[in-house]
Amino acid sequence: MSRYRFALIPVIAIALALAGCKPDEEKASGSAVAPATAEVPSSPPTLPPGAKAGPLDLSKIGPHDEAYAHESLNADEWASVALMYQSKGQFGEALSTLDQAIARYPGNAHLYAVRGALWLQLEEYAKALADLERSLELADDPGVRVNYAEALRRFDRKQEALASLDRALETNPGYLPALFNRGVLRFEMGDENGALADFDRAINIDPKAAAPYFNRAAVLWALGQKEAAIADLDAFIERAPVGAWKETARDLRSSWQEQLEARQ
């Protein structure tokens, strides 16, 4: 392996779980960061438009004021109110709404999944793990398994995280968040060939998605396939939206090109 180290950032399916999306309704997006020597943006890329919750249309769930107090809402509608708060960055209100909803519907897997995903977003990993475990006890779901794997990963329980992602892919073999995250996890565990296979497959499923090219470039560079790695960075730059990650890719490509030319 190359002496250059890479830290790959996985996709977190928070928005998918919060929005209650089905696995085949959303595409993964995310990225690997550059080698440790490169400047890294402060946060990973977001999921594509439509994956993150938007403002709630309150007209669809009836009156909504202090007197109404959510009393007639079903579990999914409670989750929608929490999503409204989450989309505005009002996380305390979102959590309070979910606490009330779970008190009313203690056997609803989706509510635990939503709250677990929100805890994961807030980097409260122990709380996330507990809620996501409870959700999976009530109902298995590939999106929840992606988040559960990420929570496990935060406690260095990588074998269990891998098993969770494997299970998600058994349920839905084309589920890109699970496939992408498994590639990241395999790379972290030293299985570069397994990681490469996952990113290859992700690209075959959705060749237009930018993120898998960035992570595959990191794996290829680590495996010594320098020219192929640079080609994947070019593919990422072509597909990625304008932003810090695109600039990171351009800087990394320049660095790799200089190193490649210096060795020739």
N, C-alpha and C positions, 0 to 999 in steps of 0.2 A: 504494500500500500504506500501511497505517497506520504511524505512527511508532513504535508499540509493537512490540518484538521478542519473538519466541517461540522457545523451544528445545524441540523435540518429542523425547520419549524413545521410541525404537523398542522393540518387543518383541524380546527375544533368545530364540531357540528353544533355549536351552541344555537346559532340562528335556526338551524334545521329543527332542533328539538323544541325550541321556543315557539316556532311557528307551527309545529305539528305537521311538518311536511312528510310526505311519503318518501322512501328512499330513492325512488326513480324520478322524483320531481325536480331535484336540484343537482347541479354539477359542482364538483369540488373546486375550490380555488385556494391557493396558499403558496408558500414558497420556501425554498431553502435559503439560508443566509450564506454569505460569503465566508471564506476562511476567517479564523478568529482575528486576523490582523486587519480585516476590512471593517469599515464603519458600517454598522447595522442600524436600520431604522428602529424606532422605539416600539413598534407594534407590527404584528404580522398583517399581511393583506387581508381584506375582508372577502366574504363570499360574494358571488355575483348579485346583481340587482334582482330583487324578488326573494332572496333567501332570508334577508334580515327583516324583522317585523317592521311594518309601517304603522302610522297612526290608525287608531281604531275608529271605525265609523259607528258611532254610538247609536245612530238611528236604526241600525240593524239588530240591536239587542234591547230596544225599548227605552223607557225613561231612565235617566241616570243622574240622580241628584242625591242630596244627603238623606232625604226621606225614603228614597227608593233603596239605597244602601246595598245594592246588588242582591237583594233577597230572592228575586225570582230567577236569577241566572243559573244555568246548568254549569257543569264543570268546565266544558270547553269555553263558555262565555266568560267565566271567571279568569281562565287562562288568557283570553283576549284582552281583558282589562289589564292584567299584569303586563301583557305585551305592549299595551299602550304606554304604560309607565316606563317600561324598559327601553322602548324606542326613543323616549325623550331623555333618557339618562337618569330617570327618577327611580333609582334602584331600591331605595328604602320603601317607597310606596309599592313597587312591584312585589317585593318580598312580603310586605304586610298583606297584600291582596292574596298572595299564594298561601300564606299561613292560614288566613280565614277560609280559603277555598278547601284546603286540605282538612281543616277541622270539620267542614260540612260534608266533604266527600273523601273520607280517609282511605277508601279502596280504589281510588282513581289513579292509574299508572301514569297518565299523561301529566297530571299536576305535579307529581314527584319528579317526572322527567324535566318539566319546565323549571321547577325550582332548583333541581340539581344542575341544570345547564347554566342557570343564572349564577349559582354559587361558583361554578367553574369559571365563568367570565370574571367574577370578582376575586378570583384566586383564593377562594376559601375551599381548599381541596378536600379536607376531611368532611366538611358538610356536604360537598358535592358528591363525594363517594357514598355517603350514607343514603342520600336521596336517590341516587342513580341505582344503587343496589336494591332499594325498596321498589323502584319502578320496574326493574327487571324481574323481581320476584312476582310482581302482579301481572306483567305482560312482557314478553320478549319483543325487542324492536331493534333493528340494525342501527338506527340513528342514536338511540340511547346507548347502545354498545360502543359506539365510537367515542362518545363522551365519557363513558365508564372507563374505557381503555386509557383515555388521556388522564383521568383522575388517578388511576392505578400507576401510570407512568410517573406522575409527580411524586409518588412514594417509592419509586424505583422498583415497583413490582412488575417488571417488564415481561416476565413469562406469562403472568396472568393477563396483562394488557394484550399480549400477542394472541392469547387464547380467545379473548373477547372479540378482537378484530377478525380472527379466523371464523368465529361463530357468525359474526355479522355477514361475512362474505359467503358462508354456507347458505345463509338465508337469502341473500341477494348478491350473486357473484359480480354484478356490474356496478355495485354501489361505490362510487368514486371516493367519498370521504374515507371509508374503511380501507379501500385499496391504497390510497395515497398515504394514510397514516401508518399502514402496515409497512410500506416501503421505508418510511422514516424510521420506524421502530427497528426494523431489520437492520438498517444501516447502523443505528446506534448499538445494536447487539453484535456487530461485526460480521453480519451476513450480507456482504456487498452484492453477491450474485442474486440473492433473494430480493434485495431492495431493487436491483436493476430490473428483475423480472416484473416486479409490481409496477414500477414506473413505466416500463415498456407497455404493459397491459393498460395502464391508465391512458397513455397516449393513443393506443389503438382504439380505445373506447371513445375518447373525445380528443381528436387531434388539434382542435382549435383552442383548447384550454392551455393557458400559459404555464401555470405552476409546475406541472410534472416535468417540463423541459428543464426548469431551473434545478430541481432536485436530481433529475437524472444526470445533468451536467456535473453536479458535485460527485455523484457516484462514479461516473466515467473518469473524471479527473483522478479520483482516489485510486481507481483501478489502473491508471497509467494510460488510458485511452484519451490522450490530450486533444487531438484534433476533433474527435467526436464530441468531446466535452464542450469545446469552443463552438462547434456547430449547434449544439443544443442551447447554449447561451444566446446565439443569434436567433434561434427559433423563439426563445422566451422574449427577447427584446422586441421582436416583430409583433408578438401577440399581446404583450402586457400593456395595460393602460399607463398613461403618463403618471409618474409618481416616484417616490423614493426607491421602490424596489427596482424599477426600470433603470434608474441611475446607478444603483448598486450593481446591477448586472453589467452595465456598460463599463464601470470601473473594474469589475472583476475580469471582464473579457480582456481589457487592455493589459491587466496584470498577467493573465495567463498567456496572452500572445507574446508578451515580452519574455516570459520564462521559456516558452516554446522556442522562440527564435534564438535565445541565448544558448540553448542546448544543441542547436543544429550546427 
